[in-house]
């Protein structure tokens, strides 16, 4: 009885929190507390805001060794 169970689900990207882009605040004048915001596409999800979470579970008989 050796078999694998595969599960694929879509989850919100942890890096951009589902926005698809990451913002960076850059201080332009610290005396007046002025800053500008730069937006870049998220590199983890390629701007989609979602990623695939793949889970693989392997079942073996009791007493069998796992090959890592």
Residue pairs with C-beta under 8 A, 6 or more apart in sequence:
1 59
1 60
1 61
2 58
2 59
2 60
2 61
2 64
3 58
3 59
4 56
4 57
4 58
4 59
5 56
5 57
5 58
5 59
6 54
6 55
6 56
7 54
7 55
7 56
7 57
8 52
8 53
8 54
8 55
9 52
9 53
9 55
10 50
10 51
10 52
10 53
11 50
11 51
11 52
11 53
12 18
12 49
12 50
12 51
13 20
13 42
13 44
13 45
13 48
13 49
13 50
13 51
14 44
14 51
15 22
15 42
15 43
15 44
15 45
16 22
16 42
16 44
16 45
16 49
18 49
18 50
19 42
19 49
20 41
20 42
20 45
20 47
20 48
20 49
21 39
21 40
21 41
21 42
21 47
22 39
22 40
22 41
22 42
23 37
23 38
23 39
24 37
24 38
24 39
24 40
25 35
25 36
25 37
26 35
26 36
26 37
26 38
27 33
27 34
27 35
28 34
28 35
28 36
41 47
42 49
44 51
45 51
58 66
60 66
